[in-house]
Amino acid sequence: MALFRRSSGPATDALAMLEDVNRLSTALRSGFTTRAAAQIAETARSILCATCVAVTDDRSVLAVDGASIAWDDAVLEQTAGILDRGRLDRPTVYEITVPTGSAEVIAVALTTEGLPIGTIHVLASEHARRHVSELRELASLVESQLQLAELEQSRAYAAEAELRALRAQISPHFLHNSLTAIAGLVNTDPARARTLIATFAEFLRASFRTQADLTTVSEELRLVEAYLDLEQARFGGRFDVALNIAPEALPVRLPFLTIQPVVENAISHGLEARPGAGRLSIIAENAGPEVAIHIEDDGVGIDPAQLERALSGTDSTPHVGILAVDTRLRSSFGPEYGLSIETGANAGTKVTIRLPKYSAQHL
């Protein structure tokens, strides 16, 4: 069923419809707001060639687009009837008085997850019943976009919750040992101690910043370098670090606290338990439309079966930072962008983070 009735030609009509739908989708990203209601009314009037359109929530008229007519009372009365009777899956046709006599109005309910949130009322420029199917289609489009907006909002809440969890999991053991290492240098190497105090302060400032937006690989690596400086002071050179970062990776955006928790996991659960010296490498590669970041250690590794159970949510794990990073990557970029982990008992661990160079959240 076509959603419009313009007569300027198929190509022009299709382009105009796409523009209408794009504006509507953009407005609905923030949910069922007054701005979104205004765009619903404007789009409905344009697509249906209607005289006037009103959009309500469950109590009031949120937006009107079109001819100036005194119909708010009738709209609210019909809205109350539609919602009170639970007439959510069938349109309602009623009459109002206009300067030229009487006119038909068709109204449909808007719902999310089966619950009513408002209505759309269309005063047609011709017989209203001809618009029933088209108005139903438009209402379905609005409802699907509102569901997407709710999903995006829930993803944002989940990502923020994971970020708070990551901050809370910055190991008190690490903080205590960092301060102890710095204190041990105060007398023997005061210049080094002063440098590490500044590094420690910068690490805390960056880790607990309030902004939860995406950051860049470059900024995230600065945090990682501060963390590694503190850990190297604590371990006294028990592990070597190698970084190989492609320039194309530096401006790519990613959720804040993505690389550092993986590096912390590699040290605390891999290298710290290894007898003797170890090695940690961080490599960022240019991979066409993506960037691949590999964090690899030659520590004690992770039991693959236990890791698989933990990632599927069927078992607990001490590797909570990795799980939080995996969740936030999937929430930000989609399920295909979760972590890839290669490991085995006493075989080291390699964690790969894939990032899109460009995504809708970056534009």
C-alpha positions in Angstrom: 0.0 0.0 0.0 1.5 3.3 -1.1 1.8 5.8 1.7 1.4 9.0 -0.3 -0.8 10.5 -3.1 1.4 13.1 -4.7 1.2 13.5 -8.4 4.5 15.1 -9.5 5.9 11.8 -10.8 7.2 8.5 -9.4 10.8 9.5 -8.8 9.9 12.8 -7.1 7.2 11.0 -5.0 9.7 8.3 -3.9 12.3 10.9 -3.0 9.8 13.0 -1.1 8.6 9.9 0.8 12.1 9.0 1.7 12.8 12.5 3.0 9.6 12.4 5.1 10.5 9.0 6.6 14.0 10.0 7.3 12.9 13.1 9.1 10.4 11.1 11.1 13.0 8.4 12.0 15.4 11.0 13.2 12.8 12.7 15.4 11.8 9.4 16.9 15.3 8.5 18.1 14.7 10.4 21.3 11.4 8.6 22.0 7.8 9.9 22.0 8.6 13.5 22.7 6.8 16.7 21.8 9.3 17.2 18.9 8.6 13.6 17.7 4.9 14.2 17.9 5.2 17.4 15.8 7.2 15.4 13.2 4.6 12.6 13.2 1.8 15.1 12.5 3.8 16.8 9.7 4.7 13.5 8.1 1.2 12.1 8.3 -0.3 15.2 6.8 2.3 15.2 4.0 2.0 11.5 3.2 -1.9 11.3 3.4 -2.5 14.7 1.8 -4.6 15.5 4.9 -6.2 18.8 5.9 -5.1 18.5 9.5 -3.4 16.0 11.8 -3.3 15.9 15.6 -1.1 13.7 17.8 -1.8 13.1 21.4 -0.4 11.2 24.4 -2.8 9.6 26.8 -3.9 13.0 28.3 -3.2 15.9 26.0 -2.7 17.1 22.4 1.0 17.2 21.8 1.1 18.5 18.2 -1.2 19.7 15.4 -0.2 20.2 11.8 -2.4 21.8 9.1 -5.5 23.9 9.0 -6.5 25.9 12.0 -9.7 24.3 13.4 -11.2 24.0 16.8 -11.1 20.3 17.3 -8.9 19.7 20.4 -11.9 18.9 22.6 -13.2 16.3 20.1 -9.7 14.8 19.7 -9.3 14.4 23.4 -12.7 13.0 23.9 -12.1 10.4 21.2 -8.6 9.7 22.6 -10.1 8.9 26.0 -12.6 6.6 24.4 -10.0 4.8 22.3 -7.7 4.2 25.2 -10.3 3.4 27.8 -12.0 0.8 25.5 -8.7 -0.7 24.6 -9.4 -0.1 20.9 -5.7 -0.5 20.0 -5.8 -2.6 16.9 -8.7 -1.0 15.1 -9.1 2.5 13.7 -11.9 4.8 14.8 -13.8 7.0 12.4 -15.7 10.0 13.8 -17.2 13.3 12.7 -16.4 16.8 13.7 -17.9 20.2 12.8 -15.8 22.4 10.5 -16.7 25.8 8.9 -18.0 24.0 5.8 -20.2 21.5 7.7 -19.1 18.2 9.1 -16.0 16.1 8.2 -14.8 12.7 9.0 -11.7 12.0 11.1 -9.9 8.7 11.3 -7.9 7.9 14.5 -5.5 5.1 15.4 -3.8 4.3 18.7 0.0 4.3 19.1 1.4 1.5 21.3 4.8 0.2 22.5 5.0 -3.4 23.7 1.2 -3.6 23.5 0.6 -0.6 25.8 -1.1 2.6 24.5 1.0 5.8 24.6 -1.1 8.1 22.4 -3.1 8.5 19.2 -3.0 10.0 15.7 -6.0 11.8 14.3 -6.3 12.6 10.6 -8.8 15.1 9.1 -8.7 14.0 5.5 -9.1 16.2 2.5 -11.3 13.5 1.0 -13.3 10.5 2.4 -11.4 9.5 5.6 -12.1 5.8 5.3 -9.9 5.7 2.2 -6.9 6.4 4.5 -7.4 3.5 7.0 -4.7 1.2 5.6 -2.3 4.0 5.0 -2.7 5.4 8.5 -2.3 2.0 10.0 1.0 1.6 8.1 2.2 4.9 9.3 1.3 4.0 12.9 3.2 0.7 12.5 6.3 2.7 11.2 6.1 5.0 14.2 5.8 2.2 16.7 8.7 0.3 15.2 10.9 3.4 15.3 9.9 4.0 19.0 10.9 0.4 19.8 14.3 0.9 18.2 14.7 4.1 20.2 13.9 2.2 23.4 16.4 -0.5 22.4 19.1 2.1 21.8 18.3 3.7 25.1 18.5 0.4 26.9 21.9 -0.2 25.2 23.1 3.1 26.4 22.0 2.4 30.0 23.7 -1.0 29.8 26.9 0.5 28.5 26.9 3.1 31.3 26.3 0.4 33.9 29.2 -1.6 32.5 31.4 1.5 32.7 30.5 2.1 36.3 31.2 -1.6 37.0 34.6 -1.3 35.3 35.5 1.7 37.4 34.5 -0.1 40.6 36.6 -3.0 39.6 39.9 -1.0 39.3 41.7 -3.2 41.7 42.2 -1.9 45.2 45.2 -4.3 45.2 46.6 -2.4 42.2 46.1 1.0 43.8 47.6 -0.1 47.1 50.6 -1.7 45.4 51.2 1.3 43.2 51.3 3.6 46.1 53.6 1.2 47.9 56.0 1.1 44.9 56.0 4.8 44.7 56.7 5.1 48.5 59.7 2.8 48.1 61.2 5.1 45.6 60.9 8.3 47.6 64.3 7.9 49.2 66.2 5.9 46.6 64.9 7.6 43.4 62.9 10.8 44.3 62.8 12.0 40.7 61.2 8.7 39.6 58.8 8.8 42.5 57.7 12.3 41.5 57.1 11.2 38.0 55.1 8.1 39.1 53.0 10.3 41.5 52.0 12.5 38.5 51.3 9.3 36.4 49.2 7.9 39.2 47.2 11.1 39.5 46.7 11.2 35.7 45.6 7.5 35.7 43.0 8.2 38.4 41.7 11.4 36.8 41.3 9.6 33.4 39.7 6.5 34.9 37.1 8.3 36.9 36.1 11.0 34.5 32.4 11.5 34.3 32.1 11.5 30.5 30.9 8.1 29.2 31.1 8.9 25.5 33.3 7.1 23.0 37.0 8.0 23.1 39.8 7.4 20.6 42.4 4.7 20.5 45.0 7.3 21.0 43.4 8.6 24.2 42.9 5.0 25.5 46.5 4.1 24.8 47.6 7.1 27.0 45.7 5.6 29.8 47.2 2.2 29.1 50.7 3.6 29.1 50.1 5.3 32.5 48.8 2.0 33.9 51.9 0.1 32.5 54.3 2.6 34.0 52.8 2.0 37.4 52.8 -1.8 37.0 56.4 -1.8 35.7 57.4 0.1 38.9 55.7 -2.4 41.0 57.0 -5.5 39.2 60.5 -4.2 38.8 60.9 -5.3 35.1 59.4 -8.8 35.4 57.8 -8.4 32.0 58.6 -6.6 28.8 56.1 -4.6 26.9 56.0 -4.1 23.1 53.7 -1.7 21.3 53.2 -1.6 17.5 50.4 0.8 16.6 49.4 1.6 13.0 48.7 5.4 12.6 45.3 4.6 11.0 44.2 3.2 14.4 44.8 6.3 16.5 41.7 8.3 15.6 39.3 5.4 15.6 36.7 5.6 18.3 35.8 3.0 20.9 34.1 2.9 24.3 36.1 4.4 27.2 37.9 1.8 29.3 38.1 -0.9 26.5 41.9 -1.6 26.1 43.0 -1.0 29.7 40.9 -3.7 31.4 42.1 -6.2 28.9 45.7 -5.2 29.6 45.1 -5.4 33.4 43.6 -8.9 32.9 46.7 -10.0 31.0 49.0 -8.8 33.8 47.0 -9.8 36.9 45.7 -13.2 35.6 48.4 -14.1 33.1 51.9 -12.6 33.7 51.7 -12.2 37.5 51.1 -15.9 38.0 53.8 -16.9 35.6 57.2 -17.9 37.1 60.0 -15.8 35.7 59.9 -13.0 33.2 57.1 -12.5 30.7 56.1 -10.5 27.7 53.1 -8.4 26.8 52.4 -7.0 23.3 49.8 -4.5 22.1 49.4 -4.4 18.4 46.9 -2.2 16.4 46.6 -3.1 12.7 44.8 -1.4 9.9 42.3 -3.9 8.4 40.4 -2.1 5.7 37.1 -0.8 7.1 38.2 -1.9 10.5 41.0 -1.8 13.0 42.2 -4.9 14.9 43.8 -4.5 18.3 45.6 -7.5 19.7 46.6 -7.7 23.4 48.8 -10.8 23.9 50.7 -12.2 26.8 52.7 -15.4 27.4 51.3 -16.0 30.9 49.5 -18.9 32.4 46.5 -18.7 30.1 42.8 -19.4 30.8 41.0 -22.7 30.7 39.0 -22.4 27.4 36.0 -24.3 28.7 35.7 -22.1 31.8 36.1 -19.0 29.6 33.3 -20.2 27.3 31.0 -20.8 30.2 31.8 -17.3 31.6 31.2 -15.6 28.3 27.9 -17.4 27.8 26.8 -16.3 31.4 26.6 -19.8 32.8 29.6 -19.6 35.1 31.4 -17.0 37.2 34.8 -15.8 36.4 37.6 -13.6 37.8 37.9 -12.1 34.3 35.1 -9.7 34.9 36.9 -6.8 33.1 37.0 -8.8 29.9 33.3 -9.7 30.1 32.4 -6.0 30.7 34.4 -4.9 27.7 32.8 -7.6 25.5 29.3 -6.4 26.5 30.1 -2.7 25.9 31.6 -3.4 22.4 28.5 -5.4 21.4 26.2 -2.7 22.8 28.1 0.1 20.9 28.8 -1.5 17.5 26.7 -4.7 17.3 27.1 -8.4 18.1 29.8 -8.9 15.5 32.2 -6.7 17.4 32.6 -8.7 20.6 36.0 -9.9 21.8 37.9 -12.7 20.2 40.0 -14.7 22.7 42.6 -17.3 22.0 44.0 -19.1 25.0 44.7 -22.3 26.8 46.2 -23.5 30.1 49.8 -22.5 30.2 49.6 -21.3 26.6 49.2 -17.5 27.1 46.2 -15.4 26.0 45.5 -13.3 22.9 42.5 -11.0 23.0 41.5 -9.3 19.8 39.3 -6.1 19.7 37.8 -5.3 16.3 36.6 -1.7 15.8 34.8 -0.2 12.8 36.6 2.9 11.5 33.3 4.5 10.8 29.9 3.8 12.3 26.6 5.6 12.7 27.6 6.6 16.3 30.7 8.4 15.0 28.9 10.6 12.3 
